[in-house]
Amino acid sequence: ETGVTQTPRHLVMGMTNKKSLKCEQHLGHNAMYWYKQSAKKPLELMFVYSLEERVENNSVPSRFSPECPNSSHLFLHLHTLQPEDSALYLCASSHARSGSYNEQFFGPGTRLTVL
Amino acid sequence: QQQVKQSPQSLIVQKGGISIINCAYENTAFDYFPWYQQFPGKGPALLIAIRPDVSEKKEGRFTISFNKSAKQFSLHIMDSQPGDSATYFCAAWNSGGYQKVTFGIGTKLQVIP
């Protein structure tokens, strides 16, 4: 596997289900991100982890819970979601060098549908 | 509040034509402007980027034009090809804002034969 992988690629869940999205990067990066991509909206940054520590949390509802056990893996735990949470969830990774732009490498995303 | 405004949201161009996508920003603290390209079923990938001290950057058929005083920048795709059909996002980054990148709404480009 190369680059950034995400599983599952598609997920349908009911509002009372609990599920998790998984992201893995094989690029030697030490920062990882979760984004939400909805139609006709800009990419929304949800969470940023740098060196396995959460450094950004953009007022995301608590029904989304991230976990970063090491620099290569990132999870997004989902619980009691709403239909408006249906979207493409993108994971990205980058180096974490301060003061310079670090190109973010994106995975293919998980298409989430909440019924 | 949309910090980076992008237009148009969709664009149809004939093969061989020029595709032009425009973006504008308000925050003068932004100091790096990348463009990302996203094909269906794939995540966005960095295409080309520019710093505000440069007025133009060209890579192959892709050119960014930057107007610092107007706080506007644009992507030109010369000799557009069907393989260029994708969604394009302009973005902006502030070196004081850690790794947070602000994205535009995206432009879906279709190049027809």
Interface residues (C-beta under 8 A of the other chain):
Chain A: V4 A31 Y33 K40 K41 P42 L43 L45 V48 S50 V55 E56 L90 A92 S94 A96 S98 G99 S100 Y101 N102 E103 Q104 F105 F106 G107 P108 G109
Chain B: Q2 V4 Q9 Y32 P34 G41 K42 G43 P44 A45 L46 A49 F89 W93 S95 Y98 Q99 K100 V101 T102 F103 G104 I105 G106
